[in-house]
Amino acid sequence: IDFGEWLSLMTKRVNDKDSRANINKIFALFDDERTGFISIKNLRRISQELNEQVSEEELQELITRADTDHDGLVSEEEFYTILTRKIKD
């Protein structure tokens, strides 16, 4: 799975009419430990739940592409930005 495929999967149910609250609900599905961030551990769990074979390198790439402040985590704001950017593209 590459970054584009991941974004497509995440935005499949998100459209222009969806509110910030709905995107935040999607974020909360990833952030199961309620840390306020999505980590590689969270992505690994989601990929396993979806029965997707994703390598550690691919998971790291997903984090890196969305992580604009380069702290190794995806914040709720970064998640919102990447999803809404994909919707507009």
Phi and psi restraints in degrees (range 20) as a CNS / XPLOR table:
assign (resid 1 and name C) (resid 2 and name N)
       (resid 2 and name CA) (resid 2 and name C) 1.0 -101.1 20.0 2
assign (resid 2 and name N) (resid 2 and name CA)
       (resid 2 and name C) (resid 3 and name N) 1.0 178.6 20.0 2
assign (resid 2 and name C) (resid 3 and name N)
       (resid 3 and name CA) (resid 3 and name C) 1.0 -60.1 20.0 2
assign (resid 3 and name N) (resid 3 and name CA)
       (resid 3 and name C) (resid 4 and name N) 1.0 -42.3 20.0 2
assign (resid 3 and name C) (resid 4 and name N)
       (resid 4 and name CA) (resid 4 and name C) 1.0 -62.5 20.0 2
assign (resid 4 and name N) (resid 4 and name CA)
       (resid 4 and name C) (resid 5 and name N) 1.0 -42.2 20.0 2
assign (resid 4 and name C) (resid 5 and name N)
       (resid 5 and name CA) (resid 5 and name C) 1.0 -65.2 20.0 2
assign (resid 5 and name N) (resid 5 and name CA)
       (resid 5 and name C) (resid 6 and name N) 1.0 -39.9 20.0 2
assign (resid 5 and name C) (resid 6 and name N)
       (resid 6 and name CA) (resid 6 and name C) 1.0 -62.5 20.0 2
assign (resid 6 and name N) (resid 6 and name CA)
       (resid 6 and name C) (resid 7 and name N) 1.0 -46.1 20.0 2
assign (resid 6 and name C) (resid 7 and name N)
       (resid 7 and name CA) (resid 7 and name C) 1.0 -62.1 20.0 2
assign (resid 7 and name N) (resid 7 and name CA)
       (resid 7 and name C) (resid 8 and name N) 1.0 -40.9 20.0 2
assign (resid 7 and name C) (resid 8 and name N)
       (resid 8 and name CA) (resid 8 and name C) 1.0 -61.1 20.0 2
assign (resid 8 and name N) (resid 8 and name CA)
       (resid 8 and name C) (resid 9 and name N) 1.0 -42.3 20.0 2
assign (resid 8 and name C) (resid 9 and name N)
       (resid 9 and name CA) (resid 9 and name C) 1.0 -61.6 20.0 2
assign (resid 9 and name N) (resid 9 and name CA)
       (resid 9 and name C) (resid 10 and name N) 1.0 -43.1 20.0 2
assign (resid 9 and name C) (resid 10 and name N)
       (resid 10 and name CA) (resid 10 and name C) 1.0 -72.6 20.0 2
assign (resid 10 and name N) (resid 10 and name CA)
       (resid 10 and name C) (resid 11 and name N) 1.0 -28.8 20.0 2
assign (resid 10 and name C) (resid 11 and name N)
       (resid 11 and name CA) (resid 11 and name C) 1.0 -100.1 20.0 2
assign (resid 11 and name N) (resid 11 and name CA)
       (resid 11 and name C) (resid 12 and name N) 1.0 3.3 20.0 2
assign (resid 11 and name C) (resid 12 and name N)
       (resid 12 and name CA) (resid 12 and name C) 1.0 -53.2 20.0 2
assign (resid 12 and name N) (resid 12 and name CA)
       (resid 12 and name C) (resid 13 and name N) 1.0 -39.6 20.0 2
assign (resid 12 and name C) (resid 13 and name N)
       (resid 13 and name CA) (resid 13 and name C) 1.0 -101.9 20.0 2
assign (resid 13 and name N) (resid 13 and name CA)
       (resid 13 and name C) (resid 14 and name N) 1.0 -0.3 20.0 2
assign (resid 13 and name C) (resid 14 and name N)
       (resid 14 and name CA) (resid 14 and name C) 1.0 -99.6 20.0 2
assign (resid 14 and name N) (resid 14 and name CA)
       (resid 14 and name C) (resid 15 and name N) 1.0 131.9 20.0 2
assign (resid 14 and name C) (resid 15 and name N)
       (resid 15 and name CA) (resid 15 and name C) 1.0 -137.3 20.0 2
assign (resid 15 and name N) (resid 15 and name CA)
       (resid 15 and name C) (resid 16 and name N) 1.0 -179.5 20.0 2
assign (resid 15 and name C) (resid 16 and name N)
       (resid 16 and name CA) (resid 16 and name C) 1.0 -57.7 20.0 2
assign (resid 16 and name N) (resid 16 and name CA)
       (resid 16 and name C) (resid 17 and name N) 1.0 -25.3 20.0 2
assign (resid 16 and name C) (resid 17 and name N)
       (resid 17 and name CA) (resid 17 and name C) 1.0 -83.0 20.0 2
assign (resid 17 and name N) (resid 17 and name CA)
       (resid 17 and name C) (resid 18 and name N) 1.0 -13.8 20.0 2
assign (resid 17 and name C) (resid 18 and name N)
       (resid 18 and name CA) (resid 18 and name C) 1.0 -69.9 20.0 2
assign (resid 18 and name N) (resid 18 and name CA)
       (resid 18 and name C) (resid 19 and name N) 1.0 141.0 20.0 2
assign (resid 18 and name C) (resid 19 and name N)
       (resid 19 and name CA) (resid 19 and name C) 1.0 -88.8 20.0 2
assign (resid 19 and name N) (resid 19 and name CA)
       (resid 19 and name C) (resid 20 and name N) 1.0 168.9 20.0 2
assign (resid 19 and name C) (resid 20 and name N)
       (resid 20 and name CA) (resid 20 and name C) 1.0 -56.7 20.0 2
assign (resid 20 and name N) (resid 20 and name CA)
       (resid 20 and name C) (resid 21 and name N) 1.0 -37.6 20.0 2
assign (resid 20 and name C) (resid 21 and name N)
       (resid 21 and name CA) (resid 21 and name C) 1.0 -60.9 20.0 2
assign (resid 21 and name N) (resid 21 and name CA)
       (resid 21 and name C) (resid 22 and name N) 1.0 -39.4 20.0 2
assign (resid 21 and name C) (resid 22 and name N)
       (resid 22 and name CA) (resid 22 and name C) 1.0 -67.4 20.0 2
assign (resid 22 and name N) (resid 22 and name CA)
       (resid 22 and name C) (resid 23 and name N) 1.0 -39.8 20.0 2
assign (resid 22 and name C) (resid 23 and name N)
       (resid 23 and name CA) (resid 23 and name C) 1.0 -65.8 20.0 2
assign (resid 23 and name N) (resid 23 and name CA)
       (resid 23 and name C) (resid 24 and name N) 1.0 -37.5 20.0 2
assign (resid 23 and name C) (resid 24 and name N)
       (resid 24 and name CA) (resid 24 and name C) 1.0 -64.0 20.0 2
assign (resid 24 and name N) (resid 24 and name CA)
       (resid 24 and name C) (resid 25 and name N) 1.0 -33.0 20.0 2
assign (resid 24 and name C) (resid 25 and name N)
       (resid 25 and name CA) (resid 25 and name C) 1.0 -65.3 20.0 2
assign (resid 25 and name N) (resid 25 and name CA)
       (resid 25 and name C) (resid 26 and name N) 1.0 -40.0 20.0 2
assign (resid 25 and name C) (resid 26 and name N)
       (resid 26 and name CA) (resid 26 and name C) 1.0 -63.4 20.0 2
assign (resid 26 and name N) (resid 26 and name CA)
       (resid 26 and name C) (resid 27 and name N) 1.0 -43.5 20.0 2
assign (resid 26 and name C) (resid 27 and name N)
       (resid 27 and name CA) (resid 27 and name C) 1.0 -56.4 20.0 2
assign (resid 27 and name N) (resid 27 and name CA)
       (resid 27 and name C) (resid 28 and name N) 1.0 -43.7 20.0 2
assign (resid 27 and name C) (resid 28 and name N)
       (resid 28 and name CA) (resid 28 and name C) 1.0 -62.7 20.0 2
assign (resid 28 and name N) (resid 28 and name CA)
       (resid 28 and name C) (resid 29 and name N) 1.0 -30.2 20.0 2
assign (resid 28 and name C) (resid 29 and name N)
       (resid 29 and name CA) (resid 29 and name C) 1.0 -64.2 20.0 2
assign (resid 29 and name N) (resid 29 and name CA)
       (resid 29 and name C) (resid 30 and name N) 1.0 -35.6 20.0 2
assign (resid 29 and name C) (resid 30 and name N)
       (resid 30 and name CA) (resid 30 and name C) 1.0 -75.6 20.0 2
assign (resid 30 and name N) (resid 30 and name CA)
       (resid 30 and name C) (resid 31 and name N) 1.0 -43.9 20.0 2
assign (resid 30 and name C) (resid 31 and name N)
       (resid 31 and name CA) (resid 31 and name C) 1.0 -85.4 20.0 2
assign (resid 31 and name N) (resid 31 and name CA)
       (resid 31 and name C) (resid 32 and name N) 1.0 64.5 20.0 2
assign (resid 31 and name C) (resid 32 and name N)
       (resid 32 and name CA) (resid 32 and name C) 1.0 -68.1 20.0 2
assign (resid 32 and name N) (resid 32 and name CA)
       (resid 32 and name C) (resid 33 and name N) 1.0 -20.4 20.0 2
assign (resid 32 and name C) (resid 33 and name N)
       (resid 33 and name CA) (resid 33 and name C) 1.0 -92.8 20.0 2
assign (resid 33 and name N) (resid 33 and name CA)
       (resid 33 and name C) (resid 34 and name N) 1.0 0.7 20.0 2
assign (resid 33 and name C) (resid 34 and name N)
       (resid 34 and name CA) (resid 34 and name C) 1.0 56.5 20.0 2
assign (resid 34 and name N) (resid 34 and name CA)
       (resid 34 and name C) (resid 35 and name N) 1.0 46.3 20.0 2
assign (resid 34 and name C) (resid 35 and name N)
       (resid 35 and name CA) (resid 35 and name C) 1.0 -88.5 20.0 2
assign (resid 35 and name N) (resid 35 and name CA)
       (resid 35 and name C) (resid 36 and name N) 1.0 -15.4 20.0 2
assign (resid 35 and name C) (resid 36 and name N)
       (resid 36 and name CA) (resid 36 and name C) 1.0 90.8 20.0 2
assign (resid 36 and name N) (resid 36 and name CA)
       (resid 36 and name C) (resid 37 and name N) 1.0 5.0 20.0 2
assign (resid 36 and name C) (resid 37 and name N)
       (resid 37 and name CA) (resid 37 and name C) 1.0 -142.8 20.0 2
assign (resid 37 and name N) (resid 37 and name CA)
       (resid 37 and name C) (resid 38 and name N) 1.0 156.4 20.0 2
assign (resid 37 and name C) (resid 38 and name N)
       (resid 38 and name CA) (resid 38 and name C) 1.0 -105.0 20.0 2
assign (resid 38 and name N) (resid 38 and name CA)
       (resid 38 and name C) (resid 39 and name N) 1.0 127.2 20.0 2
assign (resid 38 and name C) (resid 39 and name N)
       (resid 39 and name CA) (resid 39 and name C) 1.0 -110.4 20.0 2
assign (resid 39 and name N) (resid 39 and name CA)
       (resid 39 and name C) (resid 40 and name N) 1.0 173.8 20.0 2
assign (resid 39 and name C) (resid 40 and name N)
       (resid 40 and name CA) (resid 40 and name C) 1.0 -61.2 20.0 2
assign (resid 40 and name N) (resid 40 and name CA)
       (resid 40 and name C) (resid 41 and name N) 1.0 -33.8 20.0 2
assign (resid 40 and name C) (resid 41 and name N)
       (resid 41 and name CA) (resid 41 and name C) 1.0 -60.8 20.0 2
assign (resid 41 and name N) (resid 41 and name CA)
       (resid 41 and name C) (resid 42 and name N) 1.0 -42.2 20.0 2
assign (resid 41 and name C) (resid 42 and name N)
       (resid 42 and name CA) (resid 42 and name C) 1.0 -64.7 20.0 2
assign (resid 42 and name N) (resid 42 and name CA)
       (resid 42 and name C) (resid 43 and name N) 1.0 -42.7 20.0 2
assign (resid 42 and name C) (resid 43 and name N)
       (resid 43 and name CA) (resid 43 and name C) 1.0 -64.3 20.0 2
assign (resid 43 and name N) (resid 43 and name CA)
       (resid 43 and name C) (resid 44 and name N) 1.0 -39.4 20.0 2
assign (resid 43 and name C) (resid 44 and name N)
       (resid 44 and name CA) (resid 44 and name C) 1.0 -60.6 20.0 2
assign (resid 44 and name N) (resid 44 and name CA)
       (resid 44 and name C) (resid 45 and name N) 1.0 -45.2 20.0 2
assign (resid 44 and name C) (resid 45 and name N)
       (resid 45 and name CA) (resid 45 and name C) 1.0 -61.1 20.0 2
assign (resid 45 and name N) (resid 45 and name CA)
       (resid 45 and name C) (resid 46 and name N) 1.0 -46.7 20.0 2
assign (resid 45 and name C) (resid 46 and name N)
       (resid 46 and name CA) (resid 46 and name C) 1.0 -62.7 20.0 2
assign (resid 46 and name N) (resid 46 and name CA)
       (resid 46 and name C) (resid 47 and name N) 1.0 -43.8 20.0 2
assign (resid 46 and name C) (resid 47 and name N)
       (resid 47 and name CA) (resid 47 and name C) 1.0 -63.2 20.0 2
assign (resid 47 and name N) (resid 47 and name CA)
       (resid 47 and name C) (resid 48 and name N) 1.0 -36.6 20.0 2
assign (resid 47 and name C) (resid 48 and name N)
       (resid 48 and name CA) (resid 48 and name C) 1.0 -67.7 20.0 2
assign (resid 48 and name N) (resid 48 and name CA)
       (resid 48 and name C) (resid 49 and name N) 1.0 -41.8 20.0 2
assign (resid 48 and name C) (resid 49 and name N)
       (resid 49 and name CA) (resid 49 and name C) 1.0 -63.4 20.0 2
assign (resid 49 and name N) (resid 49 and name CA)
       (resid 49 and name C) (resid 50 and name N) 1.0 -33.7 20.0 2
assign (resid 49 and name C) (resid 50 and name N)
       (resid 50 and name CA) (resid 50 and name C) 1.0 -85.9 20.0 2
assign (resid 50 and name N) (resid 50 and name CA)
       (resid 50 and name C) (resid 51 and name N) 1.0 0.3 20.0 2
assign (resid 50 and name C) (resid 51 and name N)
       (resid 51 and name CA) (resid 51 and name C) 1.0 60.7 20.0 2
assign (resid 51 and name N) (resid 51 and name CA)
       (resid 51 and name C) (resid 52 and name N) 1.0 36.0 20.0 2
assign (resid 51 and name C) (resid 52 and name N)
       (resid 52 and name CA) (resid 52 and name C) 1.0 -99.1 20.0 2
assign (resid 52 and name N) (resid 52 and name CA)
       (resid 52 and name C) (resid 53 and name N) 1.0 135.4 20.0 2
assign (resid 52 and name C) (resid 53 and name N)
       (resid 53 and name CA) (resid 53 and name C) 1.0 -90.0 20.0 2
assign (resid 53 and name N) (resid 53 and name CA)
       (resid 53 and name C) (resid 54 and name N) 1.0 102.9 20.0 2
assign (resid 53 and name C) (resid 54 and name N)
       (resid 54 and name CA) (resid 54 and name C) 1.0 -125.3 20.0 2
assign (resid 54 and name N) (resid 54 and name CA)
       (resid 54 and name C) (resid 55 and name N) 1.0 128.7 20.0 2
assign (resid 54 and name C) (resid 55 and name N)
       (resid 55 and name CA) (resid 55 and name C) 1.0 -75.4 20.0 2
assign (resid 55 and name N) (resid 55 and name CA)
       (resid 55 and name C) (resid 56 and name N) 1.0 162.1 20.0 2
assign (resid 55 and name C) (resid 56 and name N)
       (resid 56 and name CA) (resid 56 and name C) 1.0 -59.1 20.0 2
assign (resid 56 and name N) (resid 56 and name CA)
       (resid 56 and name C) (resid 57 and name N) 1.0 -37.7 20.0 2
assign (resid 56 and name C) (resid 57 and name N)
       (resid 57 and name CA) (resid 57 and name C) 1.0 -63.7 20.0 2
assign (resid 57 and name N) (resid 57 and name CA)
       (resid 57 and name C) (resid 58 and name N) 1.0 -41.9 20.0 2
assign (resid 57 and name C) (resid 58 and name N)
       (resid 58 and name CA) (resid 58 and name C) 1.0 -66.3 20.0 2
assign (resid 58 and name N) (resid 58 and name CA)
       (resid 58 and name C) (resid 59 and name N) 1.0 -40.7 20.0 2
assign (resid 58 and name C) (resid 59 and name N)
       (resid 59 and name CA) (resid 59 and name C) 1.0 -62.1 20.0 2
assign (resid 59 and name N) (resid 59 and name CA)
       (resid 59 and name C) (resid 60 and name N) 1.0 -43.0 20.0 2
assign (resid 59 and name C) (resid 60 and name N)
       (resid 60 and name CA) (resid 60 and name C) 1.0 -63.7 20.0 2
assign (resid 60 and name N) (resid 60 and name CA)
       (resid 60 and name C) (resid 61 and name N) 1.0 -38.2 20.0 2
assign (resid 60 and name C) (resid 61 and name N)
       (resid 61 and name CA) (resid 61 and name C) 1.0 -62.2 20.0 2
assign (resid 61 and name N) (resid 61 and name CA)
       (resid 61 and name C) (resid 62 and name N) 1.0 -40.0 20.0 2
assign (resid 61 and name C) (resid 62 and name N)
       (resid 62 and name CA) (resid 62 and name C) 1.0 -60.8 20.0 2
assign (resid 62 and name N) (resid 62 and name CA)
       (resid 62 and name C) (resid 63 and name N) 1.0 -45.2 20.0 2
assign (resid 62 and name C) (resid 63 and name N)
       (resid 63 and name CA) (resid 63 and name C) 1.0 -62.4 20.0 2
assign (resid 63 and name N) (resid 63 and name CA)
       (resid 63 and name C) (resid 64 and name N) 1.0 -49.0 20.0 2
assign (resid 63 and name C) (resid 64 and name N)
       (resid 64 and name CA) (resid 64 and name C) 1.0 -59.1 20.0 2
assign (resid 64 and name N) (resid 64 and name CA)
       (resid 64 and name C) (resid 65 and name N) 1.0 -42.4 20.0 2
assign (resid 64 and name C) (resid 65 and name N)
       (resid 65 and name CA) (resid 65 and name C) 1.0 -66.9 20.0 2
assign (resid 65 and name N) (resid 65 and name CA)
       (resid 65 and name C) (resid 66 and name N) 1.0 -33.0 20.0 2
assign (resid 65 and name C) (resid 66 and name N)
       (resid 66 and name CA) (resid 66 and name C) 1.0 -91.6 20.0 2
assign (resid 66 and name N) (resid 66 and name CA)
       (resid 66 and name C) (resid 67 and name N) 1.0 -19.6 20.0 2
assign (resid 66 and name C) (resid 67 and name N)
       (resid 67 and name CA) (resid 67 and name C) 1.0 -84.9 20.0 2
assign (resid 67 and name N) (resid 67 and name CA)
       (resid 67 and name C) (resid 68 and name N) 1.0 87.2 20.0 2
assign (resid 67 and name C) (resid 68 and name N)
       (resid 68 and name CA) (resid 68 and name C) 1.0 -75.4 20.0 2
assign (resid 68 and name N) (resid 68 and name CA)
       (resid 68 and name C) (resid 69 and name N) 1.0 -21.5 20.0 2
assign (resid 68 and name C) (resid 69 and name N)
       (resid 69 and name CA) (resid 69 and name C) 1.0 -97.5 20.0 2
assign (resid 69 and name N) (resid 69 and name CA)
       (resid 69 and name C) (resid 70 and name N) 1.0 2.9 20.0 2
assign (resid 69 and name C) (resid 70 and name N)
       (resid 70 and name CA) (resid 70 and name C) 1.0 58.3 20.0 2
assign (resid 70 and name N) (resid 70 and name CA)
       (resid 70 and name C) (resid 71 and name N) 1.0 39.0 20.0 2
assign (resid 70 and name C) (resid 71 and name N)
       (resid 71 and name CA) (resid 71 and name C) 1.0 -99.2 20.0 2
assign (resid 71 and name N) (resid 71 and name CA)
       (resid 71 and name C) (resid 72 and name N) 1.0 3.0 20.0 2
assign (resid 71 and name C) (resid 72 and name N)
       (resid 72 and name CA) (resid 72 and name C) 1.0 85.7 20.0 2
assign (resid 72 and name N) (resid 72 and name CA)
       (resid 72 and name C) (resid 73 and name N) 1.0 3.6 20.0 2
assign (resid 72 and name C) (resid 73 and name N)
       (resid 73 and name CA) (resid 73 and name C) 1.0 -133.2 20.0 2
assign (resid 73 and name N) (resid 73 and name CA)
       (resid 73 and name C) (resid 74 and name N) 1.0 158.9 20.0 2
assign (resid 73 and name C) (resid 74 and name N)
       (resid 74 and name CA) (resid 74 and name C) 1.0 -109.0 20.0 2
assign (resid 74 and name N) (resid 74 and name CA)
       (resid 74 and name C) (resid 75 and name N) 1.0 116.3 20.0 2
assign (resid 74 and name C) (resid 75 and name N)
       (resid 75 and name CA) (resid 75 and name C) 1.0 -78.9 20.0 2
assign (resid 75 and name N) (resid 75 and name CA)
       (resid 75 and name C) (resid 76 and name N) 1.0 168.8 20.0 2
assign (resid 75 and name C) (resid 76 and name N)
       (resid 76 and name CA) (resid 76 and name C) 1.0 -60.0 20.0 2
assign (resid 76 and name N) (resid 76 and name CA)
       (resid 76 and name C) (resid 77 and name N) 1.0 -39.7 20.0 2
assign (resid 76 and name C) (resid 77 and name N)
       (resid 77 and name CA) (resid 77 and name C) 1.0 -66.2 20.0 2
assign (resid 77 and name N) (resid 77 and name CA)
       (resid 77 and name C) (resid 78 and name N) 1.0 -42.8 20.0 2
assign (resid 77 and name C) (resid 78 and name N)
       (resid 78 and name CA) (resid 78 and name C) 1.0 -63.5 20.0 2
assign (resid 78 and name N) (resid 78 and name CA)
       (resid 78 and name C) (resid 79 and name N) 1.0 -40.3 20.0 2
assign (resid 78 and name C) (resid 79 and name N)
       (resid 79 and name CA) (resid 79 and name C) 1.0 -62.2 20.0 2
assign (resid 79 and name N) (resid 79 and name CA)
       (resid 79 and name C) (resid 80 and name N) 1.0 -47.0 20.0 2
assign (resid 79 and name C) (resid 80 and name N)
       (resid 80 and name CA) (resid 80 and name C) 1.0 -59.6 20.0 2
assign (resid 80 and name N) (resid 80 and name CA)
       (resid 80 and name C) (resid 81 and name N) 1.0 -45.4 20.0 2
assign (resid 80 and name C) (resid 81 and name N)
       (resid 81 and name CA) (resid 81 and name C) 1.0 -61.4 20.0 2
assign (resid 81 and name N) (resid 81 and name CA)
       (resid 81 and name C) (resid 82 and name N) 1.0 -46.1 20.0 2
assign (resid 81 and name C) (resid 82 and name N)
       (resid 82 and name CA) (resid 82 and name C) 1.0 -68.3 20.0 2
assign (resid 82 and name N) (resid 82 and name CA)
       (resid 82 and name C) (resid 83 and name N) 1.0 -37.3 20.0 2
assign (resid 82 and name C) (resid 83 and name N)
       (resid 83 and name CA) (resid 83 and name C) 1.0 -69.9 20.0 2
assign (resid 83 and name N) (resid 83 and name CA)
       (resid 83 and name C) (resid 84 and name N) 1.0 -43.0 20.0 2
assign (resid 83 and name C) (resid 84 and name N)
       (resid 84 and name CA) (resid 84 and name C) 1.0 -72.3 20.0 2
assign (resid 84 and name N) (resid 84 and name CA)
       (resid 84 and name C) (resid 85 and name N) 1.0 -30.5 20.0 2
assign (resid 84 and name C) (resid 85 and name N)
       (resid 85 and name CA) (resid 85 and name C) 1.0 -64.4 20.0 2
assign (resid 85 and name N) (resid 85 and name CA)
       (resid 85 and name C) (resid 86 and name N) 1.0 -42.2 20.0 2
assign (resid 85 and name C) (resid 86 and name N)
       (resid 86 and name CA) (resid 86 and name C) 1.0 -64.2 20.0 2
assign (resid 86 and name N) (resid 86 and name CA)
       (resid 86 and name C) (resid 87 and name N) 1.0 -39.3 20.0 2
assign (resid 86 and name C) (resid 87 and name N)
       (resid 87 and name CA) (resid 87 and name C) 1.0 -62.6 20.0 2
assign (resid 87 and name N) (resid 87 and name CA)
       (resid 87 and name C) (resid 88 and name N) 1.0 -40.6 20.0 2
assign (resid 87 and name C) (resid 88 and name N)
       (resid 88 and name CA) (resid 88 and name C) 1.0 -74.2 20.0 2
assign (resid 88 and name N) (resid 88 and name CA)
       (resid 88 and name C) (resid 89 and name N) 1.0 -26.9 20.0 2
